[in-house]
Amino acid sequence: MKERLLTNWTFSRVIYLAMGILIIVQAVMAGQFFGIFLGGYLSIMGLFAIGCASGNCFSGNCQVDPQTKGNNMVEDVEFEEIKSK
């Protein structure tokens, strides 16, 4: 848990955390309790690197490696000019 809090900070995690805190402060000032839950959700996503704030799944299960199929070498192509009458 400590490793999750202290490592792999990205720009998106900081934005999620900052926006969550901002929403919580604004919701408390306005007395809107639903906003506190929304801000708390965003703050937790940024703080613990879960969901979209982690870039991909924290455990790496959602990461998809590109597949290589067959021979991807580029071949020279010969073009034939067609003249119209």
N, CA, C and O atoms as CSV, one atom per row, in Angstrom:
chain,resi,resn,atom,element,x,y,z
A,1,MET,N,N,0.823,-1.187,0.000
A,1,MET,CA,C,0.000,0.000,0.000
A,1,MET,C,C,0.869,1.254,0.000
A,1,MET,O,O,0.573,2.225,-0.697
A,2,LYS,N,N,1.940,1.226,0.785
A,2,LYS,CA,C,2.831,2.383,0.846
A,2,LYS,C,C,3.488,2.621,-0.509
A,2,LYS,O,O,3.684,3.764,-0.921
A,3,GLU,N,N,3.830,1.523,-1.206
A,3,GLU,CA,C,4.442,1.652,-2.529
A,3,GLU,C,C,3.474,2.287,-3.521
A,3,GLU,O,O,3.873,3.093,-4.362
A,4,ARG,N,N,2.204,1.918,-3.415
A,4,ARG,CA,C,1.191,2.467,-4.315
A,4,ARG,C,C,1.002,3.965,-4.103
A,4,ARG,O,O,0.732,4.699,-5.053
A,5,LEU,N,N,1.142,4.419,-2.858
A,5,LEU,CA,C,0.978,5.841,-2.562
A,5,LEU,C,C,2.177,6.676,-2.995
A,5,LEU,O,O,2.014,7.826,-3.403
A,6,LEU,N,N,3.374,6.113,-2.911
A,6,LEU,CA,C,4.584,6.911,-3.090
A,6,LEU,C,C,5.243,6.782,-4.455
A,6,LEU,O,O,6.124,7.582,-4.771
A,7,THR,N,N,4.858,5.812,-5.277
A,7,THR,CA,C,5.544,5.616,-6.553
A,7,THR,C,C,4.586,5.784,-7.722
A,7,THR,O,O,3.366,5.808,-7.559
A,8,ASN,N,N,5.179,5.901,-8.905
A,8,ASN,CA,C,4.464,5.975,-10.192
A,8,ASN,C,C,3.479,7.140,-10.273
A,8,ASN,O,O,2.372,6.984,-10.788
A,9,TRP,N,N,3.878,8.297,-9.769
A,9,TRP,CA,C,3.026,9.480,-9.880
A,9,TRP,C,C,3.117,10.025,-11.292
A,9,TRP,O,O,4.206,10.324,-11.782
A,10,THR,N,N,1.976,10.151,-11.939
A,10,THR,CA,C,1.908,10.710,-13.279
A,10,THR,C,C,1.096,11.996,-13.240
A,10,THR,O,O,0.490,12.342,-12.226
A,11,PHE,N,N,1.099,12.685,-14.353
A,11,PHE,CA,C,0.345,13.933,-14.455
A,11,PHE,C,C,-1.142,13.686,-14.245
A,11,PHE,O,O,-1.813,14.488,-13.596
A,12,SER,N,N,-1.664,12.591,-14.781
A,12,SER,CA,C,-3.093,12.316,-14.629
A,12,SER,C,C,-3.464,12.016,-13.172
A,12,SER,O,O,-4.547,12.394,-12.726
A,13,ARG,N,N,-2.587,11.347,-12.431
A,13,ARG,CA,C,-2.867,11.093,-11.011
A,13,ARG,C,C,-2.931,12.400,-10.229
A,13,ARG,O,O,-3.798,12.570,-9.371
A,14,VAL,N,N,-2.033,13.307,-10.516
A,14,VAL,CA,C,-2.026,14.602,-9.827
A,14,VAL,C,C,-3.296,15.382,-10.163
A,14,VAL,O,O,-3.892,16.009,-9.287
A,15,ILE,N,N,-3.706,15.343,-11.423
A,15,ILE,CA,C,-4.921,16.049,-11.841
A,15,ILE,C,C,-6.148,15.455,-11.152
A,15,ILE,O,O,-7.001,16.197,-10.666
A,16,TYR,N,N,-6.244,14.120,-11.104
A,16,TYR,CA,C,-7.377,13.490,-10.418
A,16,TYR,C,C,-7.419,13.885,-8.946
A,16,TYR,O,O,-8.480,14.210,-8.414
A,17,LEU,N,N,-6.259,13.857,-8.292
A,17,LEU,CA,C,-6.220,14.210,-6.879
A,17,LEU,C,C,-6.583,15.678,-6.662
A,17,LEU,O,O,-7.363,16.000,-5.767
A,18,ALA,N,N,-6.023,16.558,-7.471
A,18,ALA,CA,C,-6.306,17.991,-7.329
A,18,ALA,C,C,-7.775,18.306,-7.611
A,18,ALA,O,O,-8.395,19.079,-6.880
A,19,MET,N,N,-8.329,17.714,-8.665
A,19,MET,CA,C,-9.730,17.964,-8.985
A,19,MET,C,C,-10.650,17.399,-7.904
A,19,MET,O,O,-11.665,18.012,-7.574
A,20,GLY,N,N,-10.303,16.243,-7.353
A,20,GLY,CA,C,-11.101,15.670,-6.277
A,20,GLY,C,C,-11.122,16.555,-5.049
A,20,GLY,O,O,-12.175,16.775,-4.451
A,21,ILE,N,N,-9.959,17.062,-4.671
A,21,ILE,CA,C,-9.880,17.953,-3.508
A,21,ILE,C,C,-10.647,19.238,-3.775
A,21,ILE,O,O,-11.354,19.734,-2.898
A,22,LEU,N,N,-10.514,19.777,-4.978
A,22,LEU,CA,C,-11.229,21.000,-5.341
A,22,LEU,C,C,-12.748,20.788,-5.289
A,22,LEU,O,O,-13.482,21.651,-4.806
A,23,ILE,N,N,-13.209,19.650,-5.781
A,23,ILE,CA,C,-14.647,19.360,-5.761
A,23,ILE,C,C,-15.135,19.194,-4.326
A,23,ILE,O,O,-16.226,19.654,-3.988
A,24,ILE,N,N,-14.337,18.538,-3.478
A,24,ILE,CA,C,-14.722,18.370,-2.075
A,24,ILE,C,C,-14.849,19.729,-1.385
A,24,ILE,O,O,-15.822,19.977,-0.674
A,25,VAL,N,N,-13.874,20.600,-1.594
A,25,VAL,CA,C,-13.902,21.925,-0.963
A,25,VAL,C,C,-15.114,22.718,-1.443
A,25,VAL,O,O,-15.814,23.334,-0.639
A,26,GLN,N,N,-15.363,22.703,-2.752
A,26,GLN,CA,C,-16.506,23.444,-3.288
A,26,GLN,C,C,-17.828,22.860,-2.788
A,26,GLN,O,O,-18.767,23.606,-2.510
A,27,ALA,N,N,-17.907,21.533,-2.672
A,27,ALA,CA,C,-19.141,20.900,-2.210
A,27,ALA,C,C,-19.406,21.212,-0.745
A,27,ALA,O,O,-20.554,21.426,-0.357
A,28,VAL,N,N,-18.359,21.241,0.074
A,28,VAL,CA,C,-18.530,21.581,1.491
A,28,VAL,C,C,-18.985,23.028,1.623
A,28,VAL,O,O,-19.866,23.331,2.427
A,29,MET,N,N,-18.392,23.918,0.842
A,29,MET,CA,C,-18.772,25.329,0.909
A,29,MET,C,C,-20.213,25.550,0.459
A,29,MET,O,O,-20.895,26.437,0.971
A,30,ALA,N,N,-20.681,24.742,-0.503
A,30,ALA,CA,C,-22.036,24.896,-1.017
A,30,ALA,C,C,-23.048,24.023,-0.283
A,30,ALA,O,O,-24.253,24.173,-0.480
A,31,GLY,N,N,-22.563,23.109,0.565
A,31,GLY,CA,C,-23.470,22.232,1.296
A,31,GLY,C,C,-24.047,21.117,0.445
A,31,GLY,O,O,-25.120,20.601,0.757
A,32,GLN,N,N,-23.372,20.740,-0.606
A,32,GLN,CA,C,-23.828,19.684,-1.504
A,32,GLN,C,C,-23.113,18.376,-1.158
A,32,GLN,O,O,-21.935,18.208,-1.470
A,33,PHE,N,N,-23.827,17.454,-0.516
A,33,PHE,CA,C,-23.197,16.236,-0.051
A,33,PHE,C,C,-22.851,15.275,-1.181
A,33,PHE,O,O,-21.890,14.515,-1.068
A,34,PHE,N,N,-23.613,15.296,-2.263
A,34,PHE,CA,C,-23.295,14.437,-3.400
A,34,PHE,C,C,-21.929,14.812,-3.981
A,34,PHE,O,O,-21.178,13.939,-4.415
A,35,GLY,N,N,-21.614,16.093,-3.989
A,35,GLY,CA,C,-20.319,16.554,-4.485
A,35,GLY,C,C,-19.160,16.048,-3.637
A,35,GLY,O,O,-18.065,15.820,-4.151
A,36,ILE,N,N,-19.399,15.872,-2.342
A,36,ILE,CA,C,-18.352,15.338,-1.462
A,36,ILE,C,C,-18.026,13.908,-1.870
A,36,ILE,O,O,-16.855,13.529,-1.905
A,37,PHE,N,N,-19.048,13.105,-2.178
A,37,PHE,CA,C,-18.806,11.733,-2.621
A,37,PHE,C,C,-18.093,11.688,-3.966
A,37,PHE,O,O,-17.192,10.873,-4.164
A,38,LEU,N,N,-18.490,12.558,-4.892
A,38,LEU,CA,C,-17.844,12.614,-6.194
A,38,LEU,C,C,-16.380,13.032,-6.056
A,38,LEU,O,O,-15.501,12.426,-6.668
A,39,GLY,N,N,-16.122,14.050,-5.268
A,39,GLY,CA,C,-14.747,14.497,-5.041
A,39,GLY,C,C,-13.923,13.452,-4.308
A,39,GLY,O,O,-12.737,13.281,-4.589
A,40,GLY,N,N,-14.549,12.752,-3.370
A,40,GLY,CA,C,-13.847,11.680,-2.668
A,40,GLY,C,C,-13.466,10.552,-3.599
A,40,GLY,O,O,-12.374,9.993,-3.496
A,41,TYR,N,N,-14.368,10.216,-4.511
A,41,TYR,CA,C,-14.079,9.161,-5.490
A,41,TYR,C,C,-12.890,9.547,-6.374
A,41,TYR,O,O,-11.982,8.743,-6.580
A,42,LEU,N,N,-12.897,10.764,-6.890
A,42,LEU,CA,C,-11.786,11.214,-7.730
A,42,LEU,C,C,-10.480,11.289,-6.942
A,42,LEU,O,O,-9.422,10.931,-7.459
A,43,SER,N,N,-10.549,11.749,-5.700
A,43,SER,CA,C,-9.346,11.833,-4.864
A,43,SER,C,C,-8.762,10.457,-4.588
A,43,SER,O,O,-7.546,10.274,-4.636
A,44,ILE,N,N,-9.619,9.496,-4.301
A,44,ILE,CA,C,-9.146,8.133,-4.044
A,44,ILE,C,C,-8.534,7.528,-5.301
A,44,ILE,O,O,-7.529,6.822,-5.223
A,45,MET,N,N,-9.131,7.798,-6.459
A,45,MET,CA,C,-8.552,7.300,-7.712
A,45,MET,C,C,-7.149,7.848,-7.908
A,45,MET,O,O,-6.242,7.103,-8.278
A,46,GLY,N,N,-6.957,9.137,-7.668
A,46,GLY,CA,C,-5.646,9.738,-7.841
A,46,GLY,C,C,-4.655,9.314,-6.782
A,46,GLY,O,O,-3.485,9.083,-7.088
A,47,LEU,N,N,-5.096,9.210,-5.550
A,47,LEU,CA,C,-4.205,8.890,-4.443
A,47,LEU,C,C,-3.705,7.449,-4.503
A,47,LEU,O,O,-2.520,7.191,-4.289
A,48,PHE,N,N,-4.595,6.524,-4.789
A,48,PHE,CA,C,-4.235,5.107,-4.765
A,48,PHE,C,C,-3.972,4.514,-6.144
A,48,PHE,O,O,-3.725,3.312,-6.248
A,49,ALA,N,N,-4.015,5.311,-7.199
A,49,ALA,CA,C,-3.733,4.863,-8.568
A,49,ALA,C,C,-4.635,3.705,-8.973
A,49,ALA,O,O,-4.156,2.648,-9.384
A,50,ILE,N,N,-5.932,3.908,-8.853
A,50,ILE,CA,C,-6.880,2.900,-9.302
A,50,ILE,C,C,-7.713,3.481,-10.422
A,50,ILE,O,O,-7.822,4.701,-10.547
A,51,GLY,N,N,-8.293,2.636,-11.227
A,51,GLY,CA,C,-9.157,3.088,-12.308
A,51,GLY,C,C,-8.388,3.834,-13.380
A,51,GLY,O,O,-7.266,3.465,-13.728
A,52,CYS,N,N,-8.991,4.867,-13.892
A,52,CYS,CA,C,-8.408,5.628,-14.990
A,52,CYS,C,C,-7.162,6.406,-14.577
A,52,CYS,O,O,-6.333,6.728,-15.428
A,53,ALA,N,N,-7.015,6.707,-13.318
A,53,ALA,CA,C,-5.895,7.526,-12.863
A,53,ALA,C,C,-4.565,6.797,-12.954
A,53,ALA,O,O,-3.511,7.429,-12.883
A,54,SER,N,N,-4.593,5.485,-13.109
A,54,SER,CA,C,-3.341,4.741,-13.155
A,54,SER,C,C,-2.793,4.602,-14.563
A,54,SER,O,O,-1.705,4.052,-14.740
A,55,GLY,N,N,-3.497,5.072,-15.552
A,55,GLY,CA,C,-3.028,4.930,-16.919
A,55,GLY,C,C,-3.492,3.628,-17.522
A,55,GLY,O,O,-4.090,3.625,-18.598
A,56,ASN,N,N,-3.239,2.551,-16.873
A,56,ASN,CA,C,-3.853,1.254,-17.151
A,56,ASN,C,C,-4.012,0.577,-15.810
A,56,ASN,O,O,-3.685,1.177,-14.785
A,57,CYS,N,N,-4.490,-0.617,-15.776
A,57,CYS,CA,C,-4.710,-1.280,-14.489
A,57,CYS,C,C,-3.411,-1.366,-13.712
A,57,CYS,O,O,-2.360,-1.630,-14.295
A,58,PHE,N,N,-3.465,-1.148,-12.409
A,58,PHE,CA,C,-2.270,-1.135,-11.579
A,58,PHE,C,C,-1.564,-2.477,-11.610
A,58,PHE,O,O,-0.335,-2.532,-11.563
A,59,SER,N,N,-2.320,-3.552,-11.687
A,59,SER,CA,C,-1.704,-4.878,-11.689
A,59,SER,C,C,-1.138,-5.243,-13.046
A,59,SER,O,O,-0.403,-6.225,-13.148
A,60,GLY,N,N,-1.451,-4.492,-14.093
A,60,GLY,CA,C,-0.924,-4.766,-15.421
A,60,GLY,C,C,-1.762,-5.741,-16.222
A,60,GLY,O,O,-1.371,-6.117,-17.327
A,61,ASN,N,N,-2.906,-6.161,-15.697
A,61,ASN,CA,C,-3.735,-7.130,-16.399
A,61,ASN,C,C,-4.418,-6.539,-17.621
A,61,ASN,O,O,-4.782,-7.278,-18.535
A,62,CYS,N,N,-4.597,-5.242,-17.660
A,62,CYS,CA,C,-5.301,-4.626,-18.777
A,62,CYS,C,C,-4.367,-4.205,-19.906
A,62,CYS,O,O,-4.824,-3.778,-20.966
A,63,GLN,N,N,-3.090,-4.321,-19.685
A,63,GLN,CA,C,-2.140,-3.904,-20.704
A,63,GLN,C,C,-2.151,-4.910,-21.844
A,63,GLN,O,O,-2.023,-6.114,-21.620
A,64,VAL,N,N,-2.302,-4.416,-23.064
A,64,VAL,CA,C,-2.352,-5.271,-24.238
A,64,VAL,C,C,-1.088,-5.046,-25.042
A,64,VAL,O,O,-0.796,-3.924,-25.455
A,65,ASP,N,N,-0.337,-6.116,-25.264
A,65,ASP,CA,C,0.875,-6.019,-26.071
A,65,ASP,C,C,0.512,-6.150,-27.540
A,65,ASP,O,O,-0.341,-6.961,-27.901
A,66,PRO,N,N,1.155,-5.355,-28.391
A,66,PRO,CA,C,0.856,-5.460,-29.821
A,66,PRO,C,C,1.301,-6.814,-30.360
A,66,PRO,O,O,2.357,-7.330,-29.994
A,67,GLN,N,N,0.479,-7.374,-31.232
A,67,GLN,CA,C,0.804,-8.661,-31.821
A,67,GLN,C,C,1.480,-8.449,-33.166
A,67,GLN,O,O,1.117,-7.554,-33.929
A,68,THR,N,N,2.444,-9.268,-33.434
A,68,THR,CA,C,3.101,-9.217,-34.736
A,68,THR,C,C,2.602,-10.406,-35.541
A,68,THR,O,O,2.679,-11.550,-35.095
A,69,LYS,N,N,2.098,-10.125,-36.711
A,69,LYS,CA,C,1.561,-11.182,-37.566
A,69,LYS,C,C,2.398,-11.261,-38.838
A,69,LYS,O,O,2.557,-10.281,-39.565
A,70,GLY,N,N,2.909,-12.415,-39.074
A,70,GLY,CA,C,3.601,-12.673,-40.327
A,70,GLY,C,C,4.827,-11.806,-40.536
A,70,GLY,O,O,5.438,-11.308,-39.591
A,71,ASN,N,N,5.163,-11.644,-41.794
A,71,ASN,CA,C,6.340,-10.895,-42.199
A,71,ASN,C,C,5.933,-9.451,-42.475
A,71,ASN,O,O,5.150,-9.197,-43.390
A,72,ASN,N,N,6.442,-8.523,-41.713
A,72,ASN,CA,C,6.077,-7.111,-41.864
A,72,ASN,C,C,7.096,-6.324,-42.671
A,72,ASN,O,O,7.189,-5.104,-42.534
A,73,MET,N,N,7.861,-7.010,-43.509
A,73,MET,CA,C,8.879,-6.312,-44.299
A,73,MET,C,C,8.220,-5.588,-45.468
A,73,MET,O,O,7.263,-6.089,-46.059
A,74,VAL,N,N,8.728,-4.429,-45.791
A,74,VAL,CA,C,8.211,-3.634,-46.890
A,74,VAL,C,C,8.906,-4.090,-48.174
A,74,VAL,O,O,10.131,-4.184,-48.236
A,75,GLU,N,N,8.100,-4.369,-49.188
A,75,GLU,CA,C,8.653,-4.800,-50.464
A,75,GLU,C,C,8.552,-3.656,-51.472
A,75,GLU,O,O,7.660,-2.813,-51.380
A,76,ASP,N,N,9.466,-3.639,-52.423
A,76,ASP,CA,C,9.405,-2.649,-53.492
A,76,ASP,C,C,8.250,-2.994,-54.423
A,76,ASP,O,O,8.051,-4.153,-54.786
A,77,VAL,N,N,7.504,-1.983,-54.797
A,77,VAL,CA,C,6.356,-2.168,-55.677
A,77,VAL,C,C,6.667,-1.498,-56.992
A,77,VAL,O,O,7.138,-0.361,-57.030
A,78,GLU,N,N,6.401,-2.212,-58.076
A,78,GLU,CA,C,6.611,-1.640,-59.417
A,78,GLU,C,C,5.268,-1.127,-59.922
A,78,GLU,O,O,4.256,-1.825,-59.855
A,79,PHE,N,N,5.277,0.098,-60.424
A,79,PHE,CA,C,4.067,0.691,-60.950
A,79,PHE,C,C,4.137,0.715,-62.473
A,79,PHE,O,O,5.209,0.893,-63.051
A,80,GLU,N,N,3.000,0.535,-63.108
A,80,GLU,CA,C,2.921,0.577,-64.552
A,80,GLU,C,C,2.062,1.789,-64.926
A,80,GLU,O,O,0.949,1.959,-64.428
A,81,GLU,N,N,2.600,2.612,-65.802
A,81,GLU,CA,C,1.884,3.823,-66.196
A,81,GLU,C,C,0.879,3.483,-67.263
A,81,GLU,O,O,1.201,2.788,-68.227
A,82,ILE,N,N,-0.332,3.962,-67.103
A,82,ILE,CA,C,-1.411,3.738,-68.055
A,82,ILE,C,C,-1.712,5.051,-68.726
A,82,ILE,O,O,-2.031,6.043,-68.071
A,83,LYS,N,N,-1.607,5.050,-70.066
A,83,LYS,CA,C,-1.852,6.284,-70.818
A,83,LYS,C,C,-3.255,6.220,-71.416
A,83,LYS,O,O,-3.681,5.197,-71.952
A,84,SER,N,N,-3.952,7.341,-71.306
A,84,SER,CA,C,-5.290,7.418,-71.880
A,84,SER,C,C,-5.202,7.957,-73.289
A,84,SER,O,O,-4.244,8.655,-73.622
A,85,LYS,N,N,-6.183,7.651,-74.129
A,85,LYS,CA,C,-6.172,8.078,-75.535
A,85,LYS,C,C,-6.597,9.484,-75.684
A,85,LYS,O,O,-6.643,10.001,-76.801
